[in-house]
Amino acid sequence: MSADSASTHPRLLLDEYLSLPVRLSIAAALAKVEDVEFGTVRDAIEVSDPVLSKQVAVLEAARYVDVRKGYVGKRPRTWLSLTDTGRAALQRHLQALHTLIADL
């Protein structure tokens, strides 16, 4: 297979960070908003705090997600947002999925 992307099988264009369903769910949830509280994402994608925390850390290291910590009153809060890099990766990943399915 050549380096030409036109001849690359669509599965090779899938994003390694978004191939895990929980990470894809996080990115999809964040794509709909500017930023959102950790607990809202946790509830929306139906995972536990530790699972979300671990997967957000991976996406943050990949620079797909920004994590901001602060307080609401005296209560600590964490807000998540999808970066421009994360949005672009999500779009490429979704396009690869569409191409893969269309080729069936």
Helices and strands as residue ranges (DSSP letters): G 5-7, G 10-13, H 21-31, E 36-37, H 38-45, H 49-61, E 65-72, E 75-82, H 84-102
